[in-house]
């Protein structure tokens, strides 16, 4: 009897393995295994590069996908080969019952990595419940270590609450805690060294992101751009950095470490050294549009299919369609390019 039970378990495992061997491979031979899911187009901050000063038109709640709809799409995505999901917004922690949704996602077969991007304002309250529900990693957007400047960038944010959230994430067991810094010339580039020093004292991954022209009105100008090479040069005025062999979950970041540092420093280079040739991601907006490139307006409407009675096969077909149309690369480094019409807050971070 024991042998029979063992055989049944082995057969179940083999069937499970075959079921999840599906892969999304685009026409440029890239394996697409990463889906970013935006759960809301609302945010409790008004960051200058993400949202216009007057705010954005917010969709009615009926236009936003329900958790059950999001879960259905995520399930089909895992059947097609998606193994990594990141929850984004807007600010995902302001959506009601986000803990319940994280728990549902974490139980999806085939999902090996579940993370979230947040501004950290509410994270001190949510970190432990999120971790217990299955969220193991978090990225926190933080563009200044100076209280007044942070308040200016976010149009009213409280830096103290963000630090409380960062501490709570580490205490809950989330690892690595990543801090994302969008570097803007003559605005916060004078804080590069201060941010880098954090990795000497704490086990954080500080990720410097080149300022890029994404969203309808983020105020991007070439004069405000700081390349990763320049960032690296400035940081190495205090101590030399050594390259780090990165793990898969580090994504496009090029990682370095101070010799005596507890953490790491990463550079994300969408302009100076774009990583389109290894792009492995899709994005799902809160209103149900599947996007294959952050910088393109091309979208595939999943919501109308879901609410029109479409099932698993119809969603699978739309994922295949998206992959077929995924562009080879973005065009934001061209002298003249067309910016996407959506605001960043409605795309998802």
Buried (B, 14 or more C-beta within 10 A) or exposed (E): EEEEEEEEEEEEEEEEEEEBEBEBEBEEEBEBBBBBBBBBBBBBBBBBBBBBEEEBEBBEEEEBBEBEBBBBBBBBBBBBBBBBBBBBBBBBBBBEEBBEBBBBBBEBEBBEBBBBBBBBBBBBBBBBBBBBBBBBBBBBBBBBBBEEBBBBBBEEBBBEBBBBBBBBBBEBEBBBBBBBBBBBBEBBBEBBEEBBBBBBEBBBBBBBBBBBBBBBBBEBEEEBBBBBEBBBEBBBEEBEBEEBEBEEBBBBBBBBBBEEBEBBBBBBBBBBBBBBEEBBBBBBBBBBBBBBBBBBEBBBEBBEBBEEEBEEEBBBEBBEEBBEBBBEBBEBEEEEEEBBEBBBBBBBB
